[in-house]
Amino acid sequence: MDIFDLSWISFVITFLGTLFLIGEVLVNARGLFALLGLGFITVYFSAYVETSSFILMLIIYFVGLFLIVLDGKVVNDGTLATLGLSAMLISVALAAPDFVTGLYAVLGVLVGAGGSLFFLKAFKRREMWTKIALTDQLTKEAGYSSMNKEYEKMVGLEGVTLNTLRPVGTIRIGNKDYSAVSDGRWIEKGATVRVVHVDGTKILVEKVAD
């Protein structure tokens, strides 16, 4: 009995292939993960599709992987990554000889993509997707001025709301106008407020009791 006659073997191959390929995208494995992933995916397509379709399926799969890389380096909003993952799923599903094998292959890609995230805990991550979240704290110790000096001195001062804070709005302190935010409550226009916290240029205020 040929091992590729077992439907679940497609899960193992696509899982390992995707695990290592996306792992190479996420961390710096010096090309080792890329070689392993390429090997597994090549075995999958060569085992299940004819020679005439082999190149096409392989291209679709790696175009999907390329879109994920492009999203991480350029776009950073997840759109291309989603399209890329979809292309990878379509390629392995179309290459499968039957529905069950295709389903296992699709699950292998999904689980492999998710499992590759564990590499981030063991290897040095690549500088990708840094626009999605700010990883560095803008602290004074790191060489940044974490608070504008003018704003820092405003804590405890009182002002008047120029419009309704819902919870964001505009307040006036002295003869200057500032953007401010309440603690989630709406504060009506013309109310007296006090600055309770400043984070950079973000001003948190609370209503002063009448």
ZIZI-V824181 format. One record per residue. N is the residue number from 1. RES is the residue in one small letter. SS is DSSP state (2 for helix, 1 for strand, 0 for the rest). OMEGA is omega in whole degrees, 0 to 359 (NA if undefined). D_FIRST is the distance of its C-alpha to the first C-alpha in whole Angstrom. Layout:
((N;RES;SS;OMEGA;D_FIRST) (N;RES;SS;OMEGA;D_FIRST))
This chain:
((1;m;0;179;0) (2;d;0;181;4) (3;i;2;181;6) (4;f;2;173;9) (5;d;2;177;7) (6;l;0;184;9) (7;s;0;186;12) (8;w;0;181;14) (9;i;2;178;13) (10;s;2;177;15) (11;f;2;182;18) (12;v;2;184;18) (13;i;2;181;18) (14;t;2;176;21) (15;f;2;182;22) (16;l;2;180;23) (17;g;2;181;24) (18;t;2;179;26) (19;l;2;184;27) (20;f;2;181;28) (21;l;2;178;30) (22;i;2;175;32) (23;g;2;177;33) (24;e;2;178;34) (25;v;2;185;36) (26;l;2;185;38) (27;v;1;180;38) (28;n;0;181;39) (29;a;0;177;36) (30;r;0;174;37) (31;g;0;182;34) (32;l;2;179;32) (33;f;2;180;30) (34;a;2;179;31) (35;l;2;179;28) (36;l;2;180;26) (37;g;2;179;26) (38;l;2;179;26) (39;g;2;181;23) (40;f;2;182;21) (41;i;2;177;22) (42;t;2;177;21) (43;v;2;181;18) (44;y;2;183;17) (45;f;2;180;19) (46;s;2;181;18) (47;a;2;189;14) (48;y;2;181;15) (49;v;0;178;19) (50;e;0;183;20) (51;t;2;182;22) (52;s;2;182;25) (53;s;2;185;25) (54;f;2;183;23) (55;i;2;181;27) (56;l;2;180;28) (57;m;2;179;26) (58;l;2;179;26) (59;i;2;180;30) (60;i;2;181;30) (61;y;2;185;28) (62;f;2;170;31) (63;v;2;176;34) (64;g;2;178;33) (65;l;2;178;33) (66;f;2;179;36) (67;l;2;177;38) (68;i;2;178;37) (69;v;2;181;39) (70;l;2;178;42) (71;d;2;182;42) (72;g;2;184;43) (73;k;2;188;45) (74;v;2;190;47) (75;v;2;177;47) (76;n;0;176;46) (77;d;0;177;46) (78;g;0;183;43) (79;t;2;180;43) (80;l;2;178;41) (81;a;2;178;38) (82;t;2;178;37) (83;l;2;180;37) (84;g;2;178;35) (85;l;2;178;33) (86;s;2;179;32) (87;a;2;179;31) (88;m;2;179;29) (89;l;2;180;27) (90;i;2;183;28) (91;s;2;181;26) (92;v;2;178;23) (93;a;2;180;23) (94;l;2;182;23) (95;a;2;184;21) (96;a;0;181;18) (97;p;0;180;16) (98;d;0;186;17) (99;f;2;183;20) (100;v;2;178;18) (101;t;2;178;16) (102;g;2;179;20) (103;l;2;177;21) (104;y;2;181;19) (105;a;2;178;20) (106;v;2;178;24) (107;l;2;178;24) (108;g;2;178;22) (109;v;2;182;25) (110;l;2;181;28) (111;v;2;178;27) (112;g;2;178;27) (113;a;2;178;30) (114;g;2;181;32) (115;g;2;181;30) (116;s;2;179;32) (117;l;2;180;35) (118;f;2;177;35) (119;f;2;181;35) (120;l;2;181;39) (121;k;2;185;40) (122;a;0;184;39) (123;f;0;178;39) (124;k;0;183;42) (125;r;1;176;42) (126;r;0;179;43) (127;e;0;180;46) (128;m;0;179;44) (129;w;0;180;45) (130;t;0;180;49) (131;k;0;183;51) (132;i;0;181;49) (133;a;0;178;51) (134;l;0;184;53) (135;t;0;180;52) (136;d;0;176;56) (137;q;0;181;58) (138;l;0;183;62) (139;t;0;177;64) (140;k;0;180;67) (141;e;0;181;65) (142;a;0;177;63) (143;g;0;179;66) (144;y;0;171;66) (145;s;0;189;69) (146;s;0;177;67) (147;m;0;172;70) (148;n;0;185;72) (149;k;2;180;76) (150;e;2;181;77) (151;y;2;182;75) (152;e;2;182;75) (153;k;0;185;78) (154;m;0;182;78) (155;v;0;181;77) (156;g;0;180;79) (157;l;0;179;81) (158;e;1;179;82) (159;g;1;183;81) (160;v;1;178;81) (161;t;1;178;79) (162;l;0;173;79) (163;n;0;181;77) (164;t;0;176;75) (165;l;1;188;72) (166;r;0;359;69) (167;p;0;181;68) (168;v;1;179;68) (169;g;1;183;72) (170;t;1;177;75) (171;i;1;176;77) (172;r;1;176;81) (173;i;1;187;82) (174;g;0;178;85) (175;n;0;180;85) (176;k;1;180;82) (177;d;1;181;79) (178;y;1;170;75) (179;s;1;183;72) (180;a;1;179;71) (181;v;1;177;69) (182;s;0;181;70) (183;d;0;179;68) (184;g;0;180;66) (185;r;0;175;69) (186;w;0;177;71) (187;i;1;187;74) (188;e;0;178;77) (189;k;0;179;79) (190;g;0;181;82) (191;a;0;176;81) (192;t;1;182;82) (193;v;1;179;79) (194;r;1;177;78) (195;v;1;183;76) (196;v;1;181;74) (197;h;1;177;71) (198;v;1;177;70) (199;d;1;187;67) (200;g;0;176;67) (201;t;0;177;69) (202;k;1;184;68) (203;i;1;177;71) (204;l;1;182;70) (205;v;1;173;73) (206;e;1;181;74) (207;k;1;177;77) (208;v;0;182;80) (209;a;0;179;82) (210;d;0;NA;85))
